[in-house]
């Protein structure tokens, strides 16, 4: 009797984009960030600038890393452009440099670089909304300041992680629930100055603490179900799925960097 041959199900185009483009790009970007001499320089100079200035200076570095190598070191531009071109309808180009149907390799790559720079800034802004709100919660509800406040925030990696395993539409709904506003958070319509000024805040009742005293971590309370019907798979953010040399999510490193910037800007006293 001849046995049937089982073939694995074909990947959804969104999965192809993550496997062939986003995952290697994110890994390369973090490697470039770690190797950047500008990173340490910006932190050394941070006490000479206010918080918004420092965030904008780091934002420039984040974009320069994309423009100067991270995209091109993951694969040849032609290979990336081919994958983008074949799966363009599954790319979220909203409010960005949308490539035309006959875009050249150069045009596709220019649009993609623009998209990635915007995505990194948006990820930073969403993490900063969590961080700003968690700082207020930790001070007012837990009475934390200084080194104890910083240590608690660093342990609270579940805050950025909770936003990392979401579909684009679900992420939007989740942030609207957390911030209590129907306004969609889009960069650059929402920038670092907006976050620091408190344009978006997460109320204390959305937070909870776990762990023993001295080892406390802050996390979000479980949100109500969103009941969204999605037309493509939910993909975990590569920065949360991919680990560094310490076997920790790359997302943790980004969260630590934001806390470093706040400390250097004298915002955690």
N, C-alpha and C positions, 0 to 999 in steps of 0.2 A: 504494500500500500504506500503510495507516494505521500510524503509528509508536506503539509503546506508550509511555505516559507513566510515567516512574519517579518514585515518591514517596519522599521520605526516610522511613526507619523512624521510627516513633513513639518519642519519648523514654521511657525508663524513668521511673517516678514519682520515683525517687531523683535522677535527673538533673534533673527539673523542680524538685525541692526545692532543689537546689544553684543552678540558674540563677536562680530567682525569689525565693529566700529567703536561703540561706546566703551566696552570693557578694556580693550587695549589702549584706547585714548586716555581713559581715567588713570590707568596704571602709569602710563608715560608721563602724564601731567603731574602726578604726585612725585614721581622720581625727579622730574625737573624742578619742582618746588623744593624738594629736600636738598638738591644740589645747588640751588640758587644762592649766590653770595649776597644778593639783594635782600633776602629774607632776614638774615641776622642784622644787616645794616638798618633796615626799617624798624626792627624792634629796638635796636640801640638808640635810634633817633626819636622813638615814640614819645618819650617824656617832653620833648620840645614842641609837640603838637597836641591839639585836642583830639578827642576820640573820633569825631567825624573825619577830620583830616587824615588821621591814621588809617581809618577804614578805607577811605578813598585812595590813599597811597598804596595800600595792599591790593585794592581792586585793580589798580593799574598794573601791578606785578602779575596778578592772576591772568589778566588779559594778554600781557606781553608773553607769558609762557605759552599761551595758545598760538599767538601770532608767530612766535620765533622757533617753534619746533615740535611741540607735543603732538599736533595733528599729523605732521609729516613723518614722525619717527615711528608711528604705529604700523604703517604700511605705505606703499607708494601712493601718491595722490590719485593715480589712475585707478588703483584697486578700491580705495575708499570712495572715489567718485562713482565708480561702477555700482557699488553696493548702495550708495545713496540714490543714484538714478533709478535703480531697479525697485527700490522700496520707498520712493519719495512720498507716496500717498500716506504712508504710516509715520512720517515725520511731522512733528508739530511745529510748523513754520509761523504760527500766528504772531502778528506784530513784529515780524522779522524780515530779513532779506529773502523773500521767497524766490527760489530759482524758477525760471521759465521751463516749459516742457522741452525745449531744445537747448538747454543750458550746456555750455562747454564744461570740460573738466575744471578749468580755472574758475568759472562762474559758480559751479557747484561747491568747490572748495572754499571760495570766498563766502558764500552763503552759510556753509557749515561752520567756518571759523566764527562768523558773526553769531550764529546760534549757540555755539559752545560757550563763547564769552558771556553771552546773556544768561545762559543756564547756570554758569558758575556764580555769577553775581546774584541771581535769584536764589540759588541754594544758600549762599551766604546770608542774604537778607532774611530768608525764612528761619535759618538757624539763629540769627540775631534777635528775631522776634521772640523765639523761645528763650534765648539767653537773657535778654532784657527783662522779660516777664518773670523768669525764674529768679533773677537777682532780687527783684522787688518782693517776690513770695518768700525767699529765703531770709531776707532782712525783716520783713513785717511779721510773718507767721512763725519763723524759726529763730529769729533774733541773731542771725549770723552776720559776721563782718570779717573783713581782713582775710587772713590765711585760712581760717575755718570756712569762710564763705567760698573762697576760690577752690579749696579741696572738695567741698560738697558739689560744686558745679562740675568739676572735672570728673567726679564719679557718676554724674547724672547723664551718661551717654545715651540712656534710653529716650531722652527728649529728642535729639536729632534723629535717632534710629527710628522713632515712631513715624516719622514723615518719609522714610526712605523706601518703604515697601508698598508703594501706592501707584495706582493708575493715575494718569494726568488729571482726569476728571475727578477722581476720588480725592486726590491731593488738594484740588481747589476747594471741594466741599469740606474737607477736613480743616483747612486753614480758616475757612469762613466760620465754621463751628467754633474753633478755638478762639478766634479773635472777636467773635460776636458781630461780624459785619458781613454784608453781602458784597462788599467791594472786593474785586479780584486783585490779588497781589501780583503785579507784573513789573519787571524791571525793564526800562529805567523810569516808568511812570511812578514807581515806588523806589526810593533810593535810601542810602544809609542815613542821611539826615532825617528822613521821615521816621525811621525806626527809632533812632536815638531820641527824637522829639516826642515819641509816644503816640504816633498816628495809629499804630496797631499795638494792642496789648492783650495778653491772655490773662483773664481774671484768676484770682487765687483759687476759686472753687474748681478750676480745671486741673489743679495740681494735687499731688499727694506725696508723702515721703515714705520710704521703706528703709529697713536696715536699723541696726542698733546705733545709739548715740556715738558720735565720732566716726561712724561709717555710713551715715545717712546718704541716701540718693533721692533725687527728685524725679518724679515721673508724672505723666499725664494720667488722669482717671480715664477709664474706658469710655469712649464716646458712644452715643446711640448708633444703631445700624443706619447706614445711609440709603439702603435699598436701591442703589444704582444698578442699572442694567448696562453692562459694558460690552463694547463690540470688539475688544482686543484684550490680550492677556495683561495681567498686572505684573510688572517687572520691578524687582528690587533694584534700587539705585546701585550702580557698580561700586560706588564709594563705600556702601554699607556691606556689600557682598564680598568684595575683594579685601584681602588682609595684607598688612605690612609685615616686615621682618620679625615683629614681635607677636605675630599671629593675632593681631587686633584689627578690626575694620579700619580702612583708611578714613572713614567718616570720623572716627575718634580723634585722629590726628588733626583734622580740620577744626573740630570742636575745641581741642586744646589750643590751637593757634588763635582762635577768636578770644578765648579766655586770656591768653598771653597778651593780646592787644589791649584788652580791657585793663589788665593789671598794669601794663606799661603806661597806659593812659591815666592811671590813678583813679580808676572807676570802681574798685572793689574794696576800698578802705572801710 
